[in-house]
Amino acid sequence: MNINDYIGKPYLVGARGPESYDCWGLVCAIYKEGLGVDLPDWHRGHKMDGPQSITFFRDKGLRDGVAVEVDTPEDFSIALLDRGKIAHHAGVYYGGGIVHCNDALRGSRFDRINYFGPVRFFNWQL
């Protein structure tokens, strides 16, 4: 997998790729290709389990998983822009920055962490 293949794609609300993405669609595509993990749809149900983890509930018989918060991100950690109790944007930590997609003008791109402000990082576990 080449992370650069995800850079420069247009933003489209609800898009899951490969021609365009929204923020969670990009995370899902990177996880599927890079790690072989099918992440559930963000809008179909997740809950905050206190400050440490997010549990994603799967539909259609797929296994549940949990994203456990980590202090030090590693490549493929899920990055959630922290606005208190609400995470309103997601990306993937990679190579010292975050690959994400959140607006139609710039599409998917790589930004340094300090671009985001407060970020929480999670590693996926089944």
Number of C-alpha atoms within 10 A of each C-alpha: 9 9 13 10 10 24 17 15 20 22 25 19 14 14 16 19 17 13 12 20 28 27 26 26 26 28 24 24 20 24 19 13 13 13 12 10 16 15 22 19 17 15 8 10 12 15 11 13 11 8 10 13 18 18 17 20 18 17 12 5 6 11 13 14 17 17 18 18 19 15 8 9 20 16 13 22 24 29 27 20 18 17 13 8 9 10 14 11 18 26 29 27 25 19 14 13 19 24 28 27 29 21 15 14 8 13 20 24 17 21 15 13 15 10 10 15 10 12 18 21 25 25 17 19 11 8
